[in-house]
């Protein structure tokens, strides 16, 4: 028997063996996205932290993001979800491993980030859906307290018209320091501070009740237990309670929430806390004439001299607890508030809802038009102000005025293919006195920020 015949017989035998094996229910699912954004702006000018300045130069930035999701599905009741991310800005660096690297000449970089890794199953005993591991979380208040990826376990169950969710997440463990990071964004562990001794934990209870198909009401209680720097057993607890509702009446849909925070503020002083936030949003679907939107958001502010803290508290993330971990994407702002498409250049005039303990009051109006099956457009205008002046806190004029600015933006979307959309965006902010002046004497004015961008967004 020659070699060719041997190979043919082996291949045939392998094929017969394959078809004789029973089919398995196991499924592999792959999803993801790729986004490329080219920006011209005097606001997104470098990653050096410069946001507002006099004579701010116009800079060009090219940033991209790829997200890859693999789901190992054993059955409809059990699956493992993994989600990875690769970010870079064109020209940043190469041969230098770390998150957000790899856009420089040469490119070769170890830069893949773990975004989500969690087990998702339906409990055979209770019927509840359970997710355990690193997963996304958004509070019931449009993300103004927390919108981030966290490690934890959450269970939700629907009983009639009621959907209840309960969970726990460990947001931070003091067994980390940034004094000697091993790489950019790396962590140096301290054996003197064992894991689990000093932590920041979040406990969540959420409920939704569908009164009818057009009306849903909800309530929640969150406990943020802070023991990052205290002795074992001592904690500073933040308690948050709130109510929310959404309704539809003809062509109009509306939603609203009211939330209160008590306990201790998220600061080393740990003052007693009494903070509030409220929001109302309305949307009218005018059919072929488009959609009109309006939002009002209020988050309380306070002064450092106050005996009781009054500023709305929001979570922050990262080893230094300096990265914004909260959002209000419903604003549709581009420069005033954080925007959902931001990547490495993620910065905003109001970077956090707490806003340096000044809080924020935001009014926005928007319009969405569907011009054709492939072409759409939107326009938005928003006005933001601090909810609390800081007179006496500092000598800076910017702290003595509540006016932050007015943003006008517009966007055109063209669907090149069913899963590839090109967007052209322009945004301009007229700064208020609270952001206009770069010095206390009001002799140096910051330039009004602007941005134009072209974005390609591919999903699969």
N, C-alpha and C positions, 0 to 999 in steps of 0.2 A: 504493500500500500504506500503510495507516494505521499509527500507532505501535503499537497493541495487537497487530496481526498480526505486525509486525516482532519484538516481544518474544517472542511465542509461537513463531515459527520459530527464533529464536536459542536459546530454552530447549530446544526439541526437538533441535536440532543438538548442543547441549552434552551432553544426556543420551545421545544416540547415541555421541558421542565417548567419554564416560566408560565405557560398557559395552563398548566395543571395545578399551580398554586392558587388557593382560594383568594379572592379579592379582599383586600383590607379596607376598613372604613377610614383609615388615617388619611388626612388631607394636608397638603402643603399650600399655604396661601402667601402670595407675594404682592405687596402694594408699596407705594412710595410717591415721591414727588421730586422735581428739580426746579429750582427758582434761580433766575439770574436777574439782577437789578443793577442798572447803570444810573448813577446819580450825579447831578450837577447842583451844588448847594454851597451857601456860605455858612450853613449850620452844621452839616455833617462834615466839617472840615478837620479831618484827621481823627485818630483815635487817642489823642493826647488829652482829652477831657475838655478842650475848648468848645464851648457851646455858643455863647454870645460874646461879641467883641466889637470894638470900633474898627472900621475899615477891614472887616472880616473878609478874607480872600475867598473867591469861588474855587472850590475843589471838585475834582472828579473822582468818584469812587465806584468800583465795580465789585459787587459782592455776590456770592452764590451759596446756595444751600441744597444739599441732597439729603433726603430722608428715605430710608429703606426699612420696610416693615415685613417681618416674617412671622407667620402664625402657624404653629404646629397644632392642628386640630385633630384630636383623637375622636371626638364625637360632638354632637350639638351641645353637650353638657360639659365638655372639658376641652380646654385649649391653653396653650402657652403663647403669649404675645410678646414679641421682641421688636424694638424700634430703635434704629440707629441713625445718627446724624453726622454729616460732614460739612463743615462751614469753612469758608476761606474768603479773603479779599484779594483780588488780583494784585500781584506784586508784593504781597506781605513778606513772606520768607519761605525758604526751602531748606531741606536737610536739618531741620530744627523742630523736633517733635513737640506737639502740643495742640490743644483744642483751638480751632479757628486758624490753623496754619496751613501752609502748603500751596499758596497762590503765587509764590515767587518763582523766578526762573529756576528750572530744575525740578520743582514741584515735590519731589519725593519726600513724603512726610508721613509719620504715623499720627493721624489726626481724627480717627473715627471715635465718635462719642456715643455712650450708652444713654439713650433717652428713656426707654421703657423696657422693663423686663418683669412680667407678672403672670401669674397663673389665674385663669378665669374659669370658674366652674359653677354649676348649679347644684346646690347642696341637695342630696337625695333625701335627707331627713326633714329639712325645713322648707325646701323649695326656694330658698333665697339664692340670689346670685352673689357670688363672693369673688373679689379680686384681691390678690395678695402679692405684693412685690412693689417695684418701682413703677409708678403709674401717674397719669395726669389727675389733677384735682382743680376744680373751679368752685368757689363758694356759691351760695344761692343768691348772691348780690352782685352778679355780673363781674366778679373778680376783683372788687375793690379792697377786699381783705386778703385773699390769696388766689392766685391763678398760676400754678406751677406744676412741676413734676416732683413727686414725693415718694418716699418708701413707707408703705403701710398696708393695712388690711381694711377693706370696706365691704359691707354686706348690704344689699338692698332687696326688698321684697314688696310685691304688690298684693294687697288684700282688698279686693273690691275696688273702690274708687280711691283708695289710699295707697300711696307709695312711700315707704319708709326706708331711710338709709342711716346706717350707723357705722362708725369706723374710728380707727386710730392710726396716727402717723408719727413717726420720729423724724422731725425736721432737721435737727442738729444734735450732734454729740460733741462735747468739749474735748474729746480725744482727737483733736486735730489742731494744728497751728500753722500760721503762715510765716513764721520766723525763718524757716529754712526750707522752702519748697524744693522738692526734688526736680521738678520741671515746671514750666509755665502752667499754672492752675493745679500744680501737684500738691500733695499733702505729706507733711512730716509728722509721724505719730509719736506721741509722748507716752512712755511706759509709766511715768509718774501719775498720769491721769487716765485711769483705766476706762475702757469702754463701758457706757451705761451709768457712770457715776453722776455726771452733770449733763443734762439733756434739755432739749426744747421739744415738747410733745404737743400734738394737736388731737383733740377728741371732737368728733363730729356727730351730731344728731340732726337729721333733716327729715321733713315730712311734707308731702304734697297731697292735696285732696281735690279731686276733680268733681266740683259741684255739678257741672254739666259739661257738655262737649265744648261749650264756649266760655267757661269760667273755671279757673283753677286757683286755689289759695294754698299757701304754704307757710311753714314756720320752722325755725331752727334754733339750736343752741350749740355754740362752739366754746370749747375750753382750750386755751393756749397756756400750757404749764411750763414756765420758764425756770430752769434750775441750772443754767449754763455756768454761772459763777458762784453760786451759793454753796453752803455746806450741805452735805447729803441730808435729805429730808426737808430742807427749807425750799420754798418755791414762791415765785411771784406769778400769780394767776391772772390771766385776762379772760373775762367772761363776756361772751357776745350772744345776744338774743336778737331775733328779728322776725319780721313777717313780710310776705311777698304775695303778689297776686297778678294774674294775667287774664284778660278778657277780650272777647271779640264781639263786636256789635256791628253787623252789616259789613261795610267796607273798612271799618276802623278796628284796629287792634290796639290794646293799651296794656301796659304793665307798670307796676310800682312796687317799691319796697321801703321799709323803714327798719333801721337797725340801731341798737344801743350797745355800747361797750362799757363795762365796769371792771372793777378789780384793780389791777396794777398796769401802768403803762409799760411799753417795751423799751425801757431805758434803765441805765444803771441805778438811777435815783429811785425808780419804782414808785413814783407818786400814785396816790389814789386816782382812779380814772373815771371820767364821766364824759363820753364822746358819743356823737350821733352821726348818722348818715341817712339820706333819703334820696329817692330817685323816682321820676315819673317819665315814662316814654310813651309816645303815641305814634301810630303809623296808619296812614290812609292809603288804601290801594285803589287808584283811580283807573284801573284796567289799562287800556291802551294809552291813557294820558300819563301813566307812570305812578310812582309811589312817593308820597311826601312823608317825611319823618321829623320828629322833634323830641328832644331829650332835655331834662333838667336834672342835674346832679348836685347835691350838697353834702359835703363832708366837713365836720366842724374843725375849727382850729383853736389854738391856745397860745399862751405866752410861757416863756421859761420862768417868769416871775410868779405865775399862778400857783397857789397852794395846792390845788387839785388840777391834774392834767385834763385838758379838754380837747386835745387834738385827736382826730381819728387815727387809729393805729393800723398799720398794715405790715405784712410780713416781708422780710428780705431774705435773700439766699446767698449761697457761696460761703467759702471759708471765712471771709471777712465780714459776712452779713451786710454787704454793701450793694448787692444787686437787686434791682426792683423785682418783686415777686407778686405784683398786683397790677391790675389793668382796668380800663373801662373802654373796651373796643367799640362799644355802641356809639361812642362819640363820632367815629369816622374821621377824627382829626389825624393829620399827618405829622405836624411839628409840635402842636400844643400838647397833645397826649401821646402815649406810646401807641404805635400802629401795629396791627396784626402781621404785616408783611415785613417788618423790620428784622434785620439779621445782625451782623457784626456792628452796624451803625445804630444800634437800638438806643436812642436817646430822645428826650423830649423836654420841652420847657417845664412841664409838670411831670417829672419823672416818677414820682410816687403820689398816691392819693393823700398821704400825710403832708407832703409838700413842705418839708422843713418845719413841721408843727404848725404851719399856717392853715392847713386844710385847703379845700378848693370848692368853689361854686362855678358850675359850668352850664352854659346854655348853648345848645346846638340845634340847627335846622338843616335838613338835607333833602335832596330830591334825586330819585333814581328813574332813569328812562330806558326802556327797551326799544331801540330804534329799529332793529331787525333781529332775525334769528341769530346773527353773528355779532351784531354791534350793539353796545350799550354804553351809557354814560351816567355819571353822577356828579353832583355838586354839593358842597357843604359850607356852612359858615358857623363859627363858634366863638363865643366870648367866655373868657375865663378870668376869675378873680380869686384872690385869697379870701378865705372865710374869716380871717383874723389878722388885724394889723399887729406889727411887732414893735411898736413905738416903745422905746426904753430898753428893748432887748439888745439892740446894736445901734451904731451910729449911721449905718448905711441907709441912704434914702430909699433904696429898693425895699427895705423892710417896713417903711412907713406908709407905703401905698399898697392898696389891695389889687389894683388893676394890673393884670398880667398880660393881656393882649387879646386881639381879635384875629382869628385865622379864616382865610378863604381858600378853599381848595376845589379842584375838579379832576375828574378822571374819565378817560375813554377806554373801553375794553373791546377788543376785537378777538373773536374766537377763530383762530386760524385752522384748528382741527378740533374734533370733539373733546380732546383732552389737552390742548395747548392754547392758552390765552395770552395775548399781548396787551399790556396796559401802559398808557401814557398818563402821567400824573404831574400836576403842578400845584404848589402850595405857597402861600405868602402870609406872614404874620405881621400885623401892626402892633408893635410892642406898647404895653401900658407902662405907666410910671414905675410900677413894681418890678419891671425888668428892663426898662429903657436905659437907665443911667448906670454907668460903670463905676462911678465914684460918688461919695457922699455929698460933694459940693454941686452935683448936677451939672458939671461942666463937660463931662465926657459922655456921649450918647452911644449906646450899642446900635449896630445896624439892625434893621428889621430882617429877620431870617426868611429865606426862601429856599425852595427845592423844586427841581424838575427831575423826573425819572422815567426810564423805560424799563419795563419788566416783562420777562417771559416766564410763564408758570405752567409747568407740565406735570400732570398727575397720571398715575396708572394703578 
